[in-house]
Structures are given as C-alpha cells and as structure tokens.
C-alpha cells in the first residue's frame, strides 16, 4: 500500500522538484521510503508503505532492459500463482514484491494482463519503447486514482492534494458539488475540484505520445450472471470460494488486525481469519456511550470473547471526535460527508500505532443485499418511480431537495438538475434478465461503494499509514453474490439471508438474524446549543459557503436545527464543505493539526 503520482508532458519537461512535491503530499500514504523515475517527459513518483518483500520491494520497478517502469499502490493477492505462471513462460523476477507481477504481466500479455490480477491496486506503467503511459485501477475501486489534463500534458496521483500544484486555478466543480450535497459524495468521473477527474473502477487509461488519452473499462459487475443453483449447492460453492479469498488476502510480511463492529460482516470475517492464525487475532471496536444512537461495543465484545481475539474497545466522546474533523476532511480530500469517517480515523490512528494492515467488512451489504433500501415495499417503490423516473424508484431522494431553491446560488442550482444522472445511467446498464434487486445492488456497487465507503476505507486508514483490506470485495465474491437468486438474499424483512445462513456454523442465530442496526454516529446530538451557535458563526465566515449558498437560507437551516433538530445532516455537509474549501481552494492542501476544533479552524 503506497502513494503514486506522476506526469506525461507533451511540451517541456518539468523540474524534478515538481515530482518531489507531489511525493511529499503523499508521504502519509508511504512513510517507509520514496522513489522516482524521469525519462522522455514522463515522471513517476512512489511513496512506500512496506507490506510484502520489506527488504527488496522498493519502487519504481523496472524490466530487465529498463524499457518498462512501474509504480503501484495496493496488493496483488494472487502474485504467487502469477509468478509461477510467468516464470514458466521465461520471465525472471528480481524481487519478491507482489507488484513486480504487474510489470511481467504487461510484458507477457499487454494491457490484457490487468485482467489476470486479483487484488486492490492502482498503478502507472511507462512503456518507453511505445512512448505510452498506462494507468489502471482495480475492479471495485478499492484503491484511488485521479488525473488532470491540460495544454502542457497529463498528471495523475493517488489523492487530489498531490495534483494541486498542476492546477492554474483551484475552483469548485458545480456538478461535483451538487452531487456531494445531494448524496454526500461525488460520482466518478467527477470530483469537487474543477479539471480533476477520478478513474472509474475497473478502468484503464493510456496516454499516447501525442498527448491523446484513451480510456477503457476492462471489468464491471455486469460480468455477473444469474446462478442456477439450489441453496445447498450455493452454500457449498461459497465454502470453497471464500476459503480461497481469505487465504490469499492473508498474505503479508507484517502483522495485521481487524475492525470489529459486531455486525454480520465483520463477525464472519473475524471467524474466518481467527481460525487461520496461530496467535490471537488483534481486533478493535468503537462506540458512543450516553448518546441516542446504537452502541455496538457489547456485540463486538461478545464476538471477541467467542473467537478469543486480543480486543481493544474505545468509547468516543463528542469533543474527541469533533476535533478530528479538519484532519479527517484533509485526509479524505475527495470529500464525503460520511459521519463514520470520524470514528474510523480514530480507530486507524490507534491501530496504526502497532499494525500496518487492518481488515474490515466493507462490501458485504452491497454484495449480499443487506441494506433496508433493497426491501422497500413494491407499491411504495412504484409510486416513487412515477414521481422520479429513471431509477425504478431507487436512489431518488436528495439531502437538499427541499431547500435547494432558496439555498443554492444560480450556478449550483443549474448543476443540480443532473445530480441523479450517475444513478440513472447505472440503473439502465444491466441486461433485461437482471432482477430489480440485482439492479439496485449494481447501482450501489457503481456509485455509493467506490465513491463513499471505499474512500473512507482507503483515506482514513492511509492517513495513519495503515493498509485496509476488504475481502468481501474480491471480484469473484462480487460476481457470486450478485448472481445468487433473489430469494437466497432476501426473505421477508431479512436481508443478507445467504450470508447469515452460511454464518450459522460460527455464531448463534440470534447474533446473525437480529435487526440490522448500522454503524451510526450521533451528529444530531452534537449540533445543538453552543456548538450550533459556533457552527452558525463559522459558516457565516466561510468564503466557500458565501460563494455557493444564500446566507439567509443558511441561517434558516441553523434556526430550524435549533428549533426542531432535524437538519443535522445538511448542516454537517455544509461544515465539511467549508473546511474542504479552506484546505483545497483557499489553501494549498497542507495538513491541519490532527487535533483542532473545527469551528475555530474556520474562524482562525
């Protein structure tokens, strides 16, 4: 797990200092070393977090004749199998790095080699003979990759902040902002920064010598096909598949741990890992005592005791989490207003004090249909579809839909017209044979998962030098889960039926079949009283808020929150945006203090 950055210039070459500045901005992603490549107008930078081949895996990596150069972020989990196959073809490896297989796969099979990789990755490969720069991102978008194009050439990086030196003007993209405000995240290719795009999951991009860039999707969840299996046959097939997935995900030359919420996904993951390791598995959980939200600590403690993990539980208070917010927004940089960023950041910091790798259960709900939104009454869904056509009544509600007319300034109001376009596009893509449930899962796999949950999983951990691994998002499990018959996934008011049935071998039924609580953060409890007054002053002073929102309407939101307490979500989104604007537009993307009261940060 690392940070990568670089450029391909079509005019004059850049100074080495430009490349070094990009690497400096990604130092948190790779505290164990840096490496650079510069040739024929191409520059590549790498910051390393050493996980596999600690002594010999430094990057950039080169082919024997040095015509190919690679920088990569992530893990190629099937590298041992690929290495044996490539050595049989005559390839000679110079390291034990998992990423060296990317270099040889390209040499052997060209761009089709990316389809041989099983893992989470984003990489850049310079082919000096062809004069091309080839970028690729893993199938589900676990690892990030951003790029910008201009008159002088092309630049890319693992995070937005590393691309700031390439932008002549730092401006907000109205479409990205409209998407963020309506559903808490921006959908690829959009970001909040005008002129910067993100590569879609399962996509590659090739820059030619003349500066032209070609993009191609090499995988999507549409690869899944409906499975004609009995329940017993499906459970048997899953047994073998999940064993393969967990075995290769455990490949590491450093110790690892697990974020344990006590829910179905993390509990099953803990059980699968615990039975494969000799020492007690290290686990971490967090809860919010004395608040209005569900506290997961007791459920996590129960699982930890059953599996004999070495467990640490943390109780988080409001001030402790709120003072993390400026740093959390900086870490995310591709902004999401996901409340859970705060506790995940805290857990990552604690885990990072002793570990470099942490497992978590992201993907279980999307792959095996765990969300309540997949089980909405059919008549209600039909009515919603009639009012909001294009997505079958799914993903129709926006967080600011009721206030947009009076709150948004004209340029933002104009961009709001297309905020549902990514959902509508995804809804229309599956073949006619797919069921409504499969379409809903697909929409989330294409939008919500890579553009919100996986940003959290990557950035909150990498900010503290920790690699996150998410086995439920192995593409083979994704294709399997999507293809299961609907009746295996949902039964009445129960979602994730298949995974729960399979999990009964590890846990009592009452643990698996209880009502899904979700991982919630008590934002509503926090935004009241003096904190709400401080938020009012901070938003009024923000240039970002002034540029895009009507001041009187912002004050109206504050007043309604004061009276009724039901606008904490929209106000939280505005607070996050104001901080992001100060960091990335008004400022230069430099990290704020890890502990800083957010209202004072905006007023300072």
Residue pairs with C-beta under 8 A, 6 or more apart in sequence:
1 29
1 30
1 49
1 51
1 73
1 74
1 75
1 356
1 462
1 467
2 29
2 30
2 46
2 47
2 48
2 49
2 59
2 71
2 72
2 73
2 74
2 158
3 23
3 26
3 27
3 28
3 29
3 30
3 46
3 47
3 73
3 157
3 158
3 159
3 162
3 462
4 26
4 44
4 45
4 46
4 47
4 71
4 72
4 73
4 122
4 123
4 124
4 145
4 156
4 157
4 158
5 19
5 22
5 23
5 25
5 26
5 44
5 45
5 155
5 156
5 157
5 158
5 162
5 163
6 19
6 22
6 37
6 42
6 43
6 44
6 45
6 71
6 124
6 133
6 155
6 156
6 157
7 14
7 18
7 19
7 42
7 43
7 153
7 154
7 155
7 156
7 166
8 41
8 42
8 133
8 153
8 154
8 155
8 207
8 211
9 41
9 42
9 43
9 152
9 153
9 154
10 41
10 152
10 153
10 154
10 210
10 211
11 151
11 152
11 153
12 152
13 38
13 41
14 43
16 36
16 38
16 43
18 43
18 165
19 36
19 38
19 43
19 44
19 45
20 36
20 45
21 165
22 45
22 155
22 157
22 162
22 163
22 165
23 34
23 36
23 45
23 46
23 47
23 162
25 157
25 159
25 161
25 162
25 164
25 589
26 45
26 47
26 157
26 158
26 159
26 162
27 34
27 47
28 331
28 462
28 463
28 464
28 465
28 591
29 47
29 49
29 73
29 158
29 159
29 462
29 465
30 46
30 47
30 48
30 49
31 47
31 49
31 465
32 48
32 49
32 50
33 47
33 48
33 50
33 58
34 45
34 46
34 47
34 48
35 45
35 46
35 48
35 58
35 59
35 60
35 71
36 43
36 44
36 45
36 46
36 60
37 43
37 44
37 45
37 60
37 69
37 71
37 126
38 44
39 69
39 126
39 128
40 128
40 131
41 153
42 126
42 128
42 133
44 60
44 69
44 71
44 124
44 126
45 71
46 59
46 60
46 71
46 72
48 57
48 58
48 59
49 356
49 462
49 465
49 467
50 57
50 253
50 254
50 356
51 75
51 252
51 253
51 254
51 356
51 357
51 467
52 75
52 79
52 96
52 97
52 98
52 251
52 252
52 253
53 95
53 96
53 97
53 98
53 253
54 253
54 254
56 95
56 96
56 97
57 95
57 96
57 97
57 98
57 99
57 100
59 70
59 71
59 72
59 97
59 99
60 69
60 70
60 71
61 69
61 70
61 71
61 72
61 95
61 97
61 99
61 100
61 103
62 68
62 69
62 70
62 103
63 69
63 103
63 107
64 92
64 94
66 128
67 127
67 128
67 129
68 103
68 106
68 107
68 125
68 126
68 127
68 128
69 125
69 126
69 128
70 99
70 100
70 102
70 103
70 106
70 123
70 124
70 125
70 126
71 123
71 124
72 99
72 102
72 121
72 122
72 123
72 124
73 121
73 122
73 123
73 143
73 158
74 99
74 119
74 120
74 121
74 122
74 123
74 138
74 142
74 143
75 98
75 119
75 120
75 121
75 251
75 467
75 469
76 82
76 98
76 99
76 101
76 102
76 117
76 118
76 119
76 121
77 98
77 118
77 119
77 248
77 249
77 251
77 474
78 117
78 118
78 119
78 248
79 97
79 98
79 99
79 100
79 101
79 119
79 251
80 251
82 101
82 104
82 105
82 116
82 117
83 93
83 100
83 101
83 104
86 93
86 101
86 104
86 105
86 108
87 93
89 108
91 104
91 107
91 108
93 100
93 104
94 100
98 119
98 251
99 121
99 123
101 117
102 113
102 117
102 121
102 123
102 125
103 125
105 113
105 114
105 116
105 117
106 113
106 125
106 127
106 134
109 116
111 134
111 204
111 206
111 218
114 136
114 204
114 218
115 218
115 219
117 138
118 248
118 474
118 475
118 476
119 138
120 138
120 140
120 142
120 143
120 469
120 470
120 473
121 136
121 137
121 138
121 143
122 135
122 136
122 137
122 138
122 143
122 144
122 145
122 158
122 199
123 135
123 136
124 133
124 134
124 135
124 156
125 133
125 134
125 135
126 132
126 133
126 134
127 133
127 134
130 209
131 208
131 209
132 206
132 207
132 208
132 209
133 154
133 206
133 207
134 204
134 205
134 206
134 207
135 145
135 147
135 156
135 199
135 204
135 205
135 206
135 207
136 199
136 203
136 204
136 205
136 218
137 143
137 144
137 145
137 199
137 200
137 201
137 202
137 203
137 204
138 201
138 202
139 201
139 202
139 219
139 220
139 475
139 478
140 201
140 202
140 363
140 445
140 449
140 450
140 454
140 473
140 475
140 478
141 188
141 200
141 201
141 202
141 449
141 450
141 451
141 454
142 450
142 454
142 457
142 458
142 470
142 473
143 158
143 458
144 158
144 159
144 198
144 334
144 454
144 455
144 458
144 459
145 156
145 157
145 158
145 198
145 199
146 156
146 157
146 158
146 159
146 160
146 163
146 191
146 196
146 197
146 198
146 199
146 334
147 154
147 155
147 156
147 157
147 163
147 196
147 197
147 198
147 199
147 205
148 154
148 155
148 156
148 163
148 166
148 167
148 195
148 196
148 197
149 195
149 213
150 166
150 168
150 195
153 211
154 207
154 211
154 213
155 163
155 166
156 163
157 163
159 333
159 334
159 459
160 191
160 193
160 196
160 333
160 334
160 584
160 589
161 330
161 333
161 584
161 589
163 193
163 196
164 170
164 584
164 588
164 589
167 193
167 195
167 196
169 194
170 193
170 584
170 585
171 193
171 194
171 195
171 585
172 192
172 193
172 194
172 544
172 547
172 548
172 581
172 585
173 190
173 191
173 192
173 193
173 194
173 195
173 196
174 411
174 412
174 414
174 415
175 190
175 415
175 418
175 419
176 186
176 190
176 191
176 192
176 193
176 194
177 192
177 412
177 415
177 548
177 577
178 412
178 415
178 416
178 418
178 419
179 185
179 186
179 187
179 190
179 419
179 422
180 186
180 192
180 335
180 336
180 337
180 573
180 577
181 398
181 399
181 400
181 412
181 570
181 573
181 577
182 398
182 399
182 400
182 401
182 416
182 419
182 420
183 395
183 398
183 399
183 419
183 448
184 336
184 337
184 338
184 399
184 452
184 573
185 335
185 336
185 337
185 338
185 447
185 448
185 451
185 452
185 455
186 192
186 334
186 335
186 451
187 422
187 447
187 451
188 197
188 198
188 199
188 200
188 201
188 450
188 451
189 197
189 198
189 199
189 200
190 197
190 198
191 197
191 198
191 334
192 334
192 335
192 580
192 584
193 584
198 334
199 205
199 215
200 217
200 450
201 220
201 446
201 450
202 217
202 218
202 219
202 220
203 215
203 216
203 217
203 218
204 215
204 216
204 218
205 213
205 214
205 215
205 216
206 213
206 214
207 213
208 214
219 475
220 429
220 446
221 441
221 442
221 445
221 446
221 478
221 479
221 482
222 429
222 430
222 431
222 442
223 475
223 479
224 438
224 478
224 479
224 480
224 482
224 483
225 479
225 483
226 433
226 434
226 438
226 483
226 485
227 234
227 480
227 483
227 484
227 485
229 237
229 484
229 485
231 488
231 498
231 501
234 484
234 488
234 498
235 498
235 501
235 502
237 480
238 480
238 498
238 502
239 502
241 476
241 477
241 480
242 272
242 477
244 476
245 471
245 474
245 476
245 477
246 272
246 273
246 276
246 471
247 276
249 359
249 469
249 471
249 474
250 256
250 273
250 276
250 277
252 357
254 355
254 356
254 357
255 282
255 354
255 355
255 356
255 357
256 282
256 355
256 356
256 357
256 358
256 359
256 469
257 281
257 282
257 283
257 284
257 351
257 354
257 355
257 357
257 358
257 359
258 266
258 269
258 270
258 273
258 281
258 282
258 283
258 284
258 309
258 358
258 359
258 360
259 266
259 283
259 284
259 285
259 344
259 347
259 351
259 358
259 359
259 360
259 361
260 266
260 267
260 270
260 283
260 284
260 285
260 300
260 303
260 304
260 309
260 311
261 285
261 296
261 299
261 300
261 361
261 519
262 285
262 296
262 297
262 298
262 299
262 300
262 301
262 302
262 303
263 296
263 299
263 361
263 516
263 517
263 519
264 361
264 364
264 370
264 496
264 499
264 500
264 503
264 512
264 516
265 361
265 362
265 363
265 364
265 365
265 370
265 472
265 499
266 300
266 303
266 360
266 361
267 303
267 503
267 506
267 507
267 511
267 512
268 361
268 364
268 499
268 502
268 503
268 506
268 507
269 359
269 360
269 361
269 471
269 472
270 281
270 283
270 303
270 304
270 307
270 309
271 307
271 503
271 506
271 507
272 471
273 281
273 359
274 280
274 281
274 307
274 308
274 309
280 308
280 309
280 310
281 307
281 309
281 310
282 309
282 310
282 312
282 351
282 354
282 355
283 300
283 304
283 309
283 310
283 311
283 312
284 311
284 312
284 313
284 314
284 347
284 350
284 351
284 358
285 296
285 297
285 300
285 301
285 304
285 311
285 312
285 313
285 314
285 347
286 296
286 297
286 313
286 314
286 315
286 316
286 343
286 346
286 347
287 295
287 296
287 297
287 300
287 313
287 314
287 315
287 316
288 295
288 315
288 316
288 343
288 521
288 522
289 295
289 315
291 522
291 525
292 522
292 524
292 525
293 520
293 521
293 522
293 525
294 517
294 518
294 520
296 517
296 519
297 313
297 315
299 511
300 311
300 313
301 311
301 313
302 511
303 309
303 507
303 511
304 311
306 507
312 350
314 346
314 347
314 350
316 342
316 343
316 346
318 522
318 525
318 526
320 346
321 342
321 343
321 346
321 521
322 342
322 526
322 531
322 597
322 598
323 595
323 596
323 597
323 598
324 342
324 345
324 346
324 594
324 595
325 342
325 575
325 576
325 579
325 598
326 579
326 583
326 592
326 593
326 596
326 598
326 601
327 345
327 463
327 591
327 592
327 593
327 594
327 595
327 596
328 341
328 342
328 345
328 460
328 463
329 335
329 576
329 579
329 580
329 583
330 463
330 583
330 589
330 591
330 592
331 341
331 345
331 459
331 460
331 462
331 463
332 341
332 455
332 456
332 459
332 460
333 459
333 580
333 583
333 584
333 589
334 451
334 455
334 459
335 576
335 577
335 580
336 451
336 452
336 455
336 456
337 569
337 572
337 573
337 576
337 577
338 452
338 453
338 455
338 456
339 520
339 521
339 523
339 572
340 456
340 519
340 521
341 456
341 460
342 521
343 519
343 521
344 456
344 457
344 460
344 461
345 460
345 463
345 464
348 358
348 460
348 461
348 463
348 464
348 466
349 464
349 594
351 358
351 464
351 466
352 461
352 464
352 465
352 466
355 466
356 465
356 466
356 467
357 466
357 467
357 468
357 469
358 461
358 466
358 467
358 468
358 469
359 468
359 469
359 470
359 471
360 457
360 468
360 469
360 470
361 470
361 472
362 449
362 453
362 454
362 457
362 470
362 472
362 473
363 449
363 453
363 470
363 472
363 473
363 477
363 478
364 370
364 472
364 496
364 499
365 371
365 495
365 496
366 441
366 444
366 445
366 448
366 449
367 441
367 445
367 472
367 473
367 477
367 478
367 481
367 482
368 481
368 484
368 489
368 495
368 496
368 498
368 499
369 437
369 440
369 441
369 481
369 486
369 489
369 490
369 495
369 496
370 495
370 496
370 499
370 516
371 444
371 495
372 495
372 516
373 394
373 440
374 437
374 440
374 441
374 490
374 495
375 490
375 493
375 495
376 393
380 393
381 392
381 393
381 394
382 393
383 393
384 393
384 396
385 391
385 392
385 393
385 396
387 396
388 396
388 420
390 420
390 423
390 424
390 427
390 428
391 420
391 423
391 424
391 427
391 443
392 427
392 436
392 439
392 440
394 423
394 427
394 439
394 440
394 443
395 420
395 423
395 427
395 443
395 447
396 420
398 404
398 419
398 420
399 569
399 570
399 573
400 407
400 408
400 570
400 573
403 553
403 557
403 570
404 413
404 416
405 413
406 550
406 553
406 556
407 549
407 550
407 553
407 554
407 557
408 416
408 548
408 549
408 550
409 547
409 548
409 549
409 550
411 548
412 548
412 549
422 446
422 447
423 443
423 447
426 442
426 443
426 446
426 447
427 439
427 442
427 443
429 442
429 446
430 438
430 439
430 442
434 442
435 486
437 486
437 489
437 490
438 482
438 486
441 481
441 482
442 482
445 478
445 482
449 473
454 470
457 468
457 470
458 468
461 467
461 468
462 468
471 477
481 489
481 498
484 498
488 497
488 498
489 495
489 496
489 497
489 498
490 497
491 497
494 500
494 513
495 516
496 516
500 512
500 513
503 512
504 512
523 568
523 569
523 572
524 565
524 568
526 568
527 535
527 561
527 568
527 571
527 572
528 561
528 562
528 565
531 599
532 558
532 561
532 562
534 599
535 558
535 571
535 575
535 599
536 555
536 558
537 599
537 603
538 575
538 578
538 598
538 599
538 602
538 603
539 545
539 554
539 558
539 574
539 575
539 578
539 602
540 551
540 554
540 555
541 602
541 603
542 578
542 581
542 582
542 602
543 581
543 582
543 586
544 577
544 578
544 580
544 581
544 582
544 585
544 586
545 551
545 554
545 574
545 577
545 578
545 581
547 581
549 574
554 574
557 567
557 570
557 571
557 574
558 571
560 566
560 567
561 567
561 568
561 571
575 598
578 602
579 598
579 601
579 602
582 601
582 602
583 589
583 590
583 592
592 601
